[in-house]
Amino acid sequence: MHDSGADTAPGVIVVDSCTSLGTTLVLHLRGEIDHCSSAPLRALLASAADHGYTGLVLDTSQVTFCDSELLAVLESWPRHGRRVRLASRSRAVQRLLAAATAGRQPAQAPTMAATS
């Protein structure tokens, strides 16, 4: 039997905490973000946008795996003047951001602010 090393079990993303500072939502995420686990995060962000939140701070220090689904989830947030900031990025998130920006021209760089 050959083991490819890939985990075929669906990942789980956990919102460790969710607080608000005025119109900014602060989320601390833990676990894995992929296509199978992103629905609750998508719903939370859609609800926050509907309730007038304009800022989003994501602490991803405890995210152990993420793929392009994280970028897809965050893609619509900056619309209508909303802002997003990735704080305390885990190695998995740093790798994703590096891969996503590797082939881009400076004029096409993502508009998300990223801080360590």
Rosetta silent file (secondary structure, phi, psi, omega in degrees, C-alpha in Angstrom):
SEQUENCE: MHDSGADTAPGVIVVDSCTSLGTTLVLHLRGEIDHCSSAPLRALLASAADHGYTGLVLDTSQVTFCDSELLAVLESWPRHGRRVRLASRSRAVQRLLAAATAGRQPAQAPTMAATS
SCORE:     score description
SCORE:     0.000 S_00000001
   1 L     0.000  131.965  179.058    0.000    0.000    0.000 S_00000001
   2 L   -99.790  127.270  177.943    1.350    3.416   -0.967 S_00000001
   3 L  -102.438  115.641 -178.583    0.701    6.335    1.366 S_00000001
   4 L   -74.557  -12.898 -178.037    0.716    9.645   -0.511 S_00000001
   5 L    88.070  -12.045 -179.186    0.929   11.578    2.746 S_00000001
   6 L   -79.510  138.240  176.889   -2.222   13.509    1.922 S_00000001
   7 L   -89.053  118.657 -177.821   -4.889   13.628    4.571 S_00000001
   8 L   -92.617   -5.349  178.240   -8.218   12.790    2.973 S_00000001
   9 L   -73.033  142.649  178.076  -10.301   13.556    6.070 S_00000001
  10 L   -63.114  141.503  178.402  -12.209   16.821    5.897 S_00000001
  11 L   -79.110  165.762  178.974  -10.570   19.642    7.812 S_00000001
  12 L  -132.014  127.813  173.532  -12.195   21.586   10.574 S_00000001
  13 E  -105.821  135.130 -178.702  -11.867   25.308   11.169 S_00000001
  14 E  -119.679  132.786  171.792  -12.731   26.566   14.623 S_00000001
  15 E   -89.021  101.998 -178.998  -13.463   30.154   15.560 S_00000001
  16 E   -64.956  -40.990  176.749  -11.692   30.257   18.939 S_00000001
  17 E  -152.805  153.126 -179.699  -13.010   33.698   19.687 S_00000001
  18 E  -140.967  114.329  178.786  -15.046   36.375   18.006 S_00000001
  19 E  -130.092  165.447  176.653  -15.115   39.900   19.365 S_00000001
  20 E  -127.017  144.535  174.126  -15.998   43.293   17.993 S_00000001
  21 E  -124.936   93.469 -173.965  -14.313   46.637   18.362 S_00000001
  22 L    65.648 -119.614  179.925  -16.816   49.131   17.025 S_00000001
  23 L   -99.693   16.071  177.472  -17.406   48.092   13.420 S_00000001
  24 E  -107.060  130.975  177.341  -14.384   45.767   13.331 S_00000001
  25 E   -98.414  130.681 -179.644  -14.791   42.040   13.821 S_00000001
  26 E  -115.990  117.150 -179.041  -11.814   40.219   15.374 S_00000001
  27 E  -116.246  135.382  172.080  -11.628   36.457   14.802 S_00000001
  28 E  -109.291  114.598 -175.782   -9.103   33.999   16.204 S_00000001
  29 E  -102.684  150.398  178.183   -9.085   30.913   13.980 S_00000001
  30 E  -143.491  141.109  174.470   -7.738   27.432   14.721 S_00000001
  31 E   108.574 -143.051 -173.429   -7.522   24.297   12.610 S_00000001
  32 E  -118.011  138.727  177.945   -7.779   23.747    8.870 S_00000001
  33 E  -118.742  112.156  175.431   -9.355   25.900    6.190 S_00000001
  34 L  -147.027 -174.263 -176.626  -10.281   24.147    2.983 S_00000001
  35 L   -57.218  -38.234 -176.672  -13.289   23.679    0.732 S_00000001
  36 L   -74.374  -24.646 -174.170  -14.924   21.230    3.142 S_00000001
  37 L  -107.721   -1.952 -169.673  -14.535   23.414    6.235 S_00000001
  38 L   -83.359  -15.456 -174.481  -15.080   26.948    4.945 S_00000001
  39 H   -56.555  -46.628  179.506  -18.906   27.150    4.963 S_00000001
  40 H   -62.758  -37.878  178.319  -19.276   28.282    8.615 S_00000001
  41 H   -66.585  -41.355  175.970  -16.596   30.950    8.142 S_00000001
  42 H   -59.080  -45.035 -179.305  -18.292   32.154    4.942 S_00000001
  43 H   -64.708  -41.376  178.835  -21.635   32.372    6.764 S_00000001
  44 H   -61.962  -44.644 -179.310  -20.109   34.248    9.706 S_00000001
  45 H   -68.885  -37.187  177.042  -18.476   36.814    7.408 S_00000001
  46 H   -64.050  -42.012  178.620  -21.655   37.259    5.343 S_00000001
  47 H   -65.229  -42.537  179.245  -23.647   37.864    8.508 S_00000001
  48 H   -61.466  -42.867  178.449  -21.046   40.313    9.811 S_00000001
  49 H   -63.648  -42.182  178.862  -21.151   42.254    6.536 S_00000001
  50 H   -62.922  -28.698 -179.021  -24.965   42.307    6.649 S_00000001
  51 L   -92.595   10.574  171.628  -24.790   43.721   10.189 S_00000001
  52 L    92.681    7.055  176.642  -22.545   46.606    9.139 S_00000001
  53 L   -69.055  134.332 -178.444  -19.081   45.432   10.099 S_00000001
  54 L  -116.434  -12.295  178.162  -16.517   47.160    7.906 S_00000001
  55 E  -120.121  147.905  178.419  -13.272   45.890    9.405 S_00000001
  56 E  -140.170  125.218  174.261  -12.025   42.337    9.796 S_00000001
  57 E  -118.866  123.156  178.717   -8.962   41.199   11.715 S_00000001
  58 E  -111.657  119.152  171.235   -8.065   37.517   11.455 S_00000001
  59 E   -92.122  111.267 -175.897   -5.598   35.999   13.888 S_00000001
  60 E  -110.054   20.700 -175.956   -4.472   32.881   12.038 S_00000001
  61 E   -61.997  -23.056 -178.960   -1.601   31.872   14.342 S_00000001
  62 E  -105.407   13.618  176.232   -3.338   28.560   15.135 S_00000001
  63 E   -81.881  119.032 -175.351   -4.291   27.647   11.552 S_00000001
  64 E   -91.730  -20.318  178.529   -2.478   24.402   10.788 S_00000001
  65 E  -154.479  140.686  170.716   -3.498   24.081    7.135 S_00000001
  66 E  -155.148  148.523  175.794   -5.090   26.315    4.538 S_00000001
  67 L  -123.516 -165.363 -175.572   -5.391   26.283    0.803 S_00000001
  68 H   -60.562  -12.444  177.619   -6.716   28.751   -1.727 S_00000001
  69 H   -61.549  -33.339  176.696  -10.149   28.451   -0.109 S_00000001
  70 H   -61.275  -44.030  178.088   -9.016   30.942    2.546 S_00000001
  71 H   -64.912  -38.351  178.857   -8.330   33.482   -0.200 S_00000001
  72 H   -64.401  -40.007  178.977  -11.669   32.658   -1.821 S_00000001
  73 H   -64.533  -40.665 -176.472  -13.495   33.230    1.472 S_00000001
  74 H   -82.385  -13.167 -174.453  -11.775   36.585    1.986 S_00000001
  75 H   -54.690  -42.041 -175.045  -12.114   37.684   -1.632 S_00000001
  76 L   -85.535  -14.281 -175.764  -15.486   39.387   -1.245 S_00000001
  77 L   -60.022  -45.494 -176.227  -14.830   41.063    2.113 S_00000001
  78 L   -67.145   -4.576  177.163  -12.961   44.170    0.811 S_00000001
  79 H   -65.040  155.053  176.253  -15.931   45.161   -1.357 S_00000001
  80 H    61.372   32.235  174.451  -17.944   48.235   -0.371 S_00000001
  81 H    80.013    8.450  178.750  -15.014   49.817    1.480 S_00000001
  82 L   -77.748  154.532 -178.923  -14.460   47.021    3.991 S_00000001
  83 E  -120.592  148.687  175.896  -10.933   46.266    5.225 S_00000001
  84 E  -132.884  141.554  177.045   -9.231   43.005    6.163 S_00000001
  85 E  -135.630  131.211  176.036   -6.016   42.431    8.082 S_00000001
  86 E   -97.314  116.436 -177.807   -4.302   39.120    8.705 S_00000001
  87 E  -110.937  149.166  176.260   -2.587   39.221   12.088 S_00000001
  88 L    47.864   60.729 -176.471   -0.257   36.667   13.649 S_00000001
  89 L   -72.285  134.112  175.254   -0.084   34.499   10.534 S_00000001
  90 L   -74.373  170.277  177.824    0.766   30.822   10.950 S_00000001
  91 H   -61.397  -37.636  179.778    3.347   29.144    8.728 S_00000001
  92 H   -62.577  -42.677  179.934    0.532   27.618    6.671 S_00000001
  93 H   -69.964  -40.278  177.598   -0.992   31.047    6.010 S_00000001
  94 H   -60.277  -42.606  178.398    2.415   32.567    5.247 S_00000001
  95 H   -63.239  -42.734  178.805    3.069   29.805    2.678 S_00000001
  96 H   -61.303  -46.868 -179.723   -0.321   30.380    1.053 S_00000001
  97 H   -63.949  -39.424  178.378    0.235   34.128    0.789 S_00000001
  98 H   -64.129  -42.892  178.976    3.738   33.626   -0.612 S_00000001
  99 H   -66.035  -38.402 -177.474    2.440   31.190   -3.240 S_00000001
 100 H   -69.299  -31.226 -177.386   -0.458   33.482   -4.138 S_00000001
 101 H   -97.964   -6.839 -174.582    1.780   36.493   -4.687 S_00000001
 102 H   -58.339  -41.605 -175.935    4.762   34.698   -6.287 S_00000001
 103 L   -99.112    6.868 -175.175    3.635   35.145   -9.880 S_00000001
 104 L   -90.083  150.161  171.681    1.903   38.489   -9.566 S_00000001
 105 L   -78.173  154.712  178.898    3.065   41.833  -10.877 S_00000001
 106 H   -55.695  -33.698 -179.366    3.290   44.607   -8.234 S_00000001
 107 H   -70.141  -17.791 -178.454    0.219   46.303   -9.704 S_00000001
 108 H  -102.641    8.735 -177.330   -1.785   43.097   -9.128 S_00000001
 109 L   -60.638  147.090 -179.713   -0.762   42.580   -5.498 S_00000001
 110 L   -61.000  151.269 -178.809   -3.615   41.737   -3.117 S_00000001
 111 L   -89.119   -0.749  179.665   -5.213   44.630   -1.292 S_00000001
 112 L   -73.859  131.793  173.605   -5.303   42.756    2.019 S_00000001
 113 E   -77.910  136.651  179.904   -3.037   44.216    4.667 S_00000001
 114 E  -127.222  128.455  178.357   -0.928   41.517    6.252 S_00000001
 115 L  -127.021  155.281  178.742    0.909   41.875    9.539 S_00000001
 116 L   -91.502    0.000    0.000    2.946   39.453   11.544 S_00000001
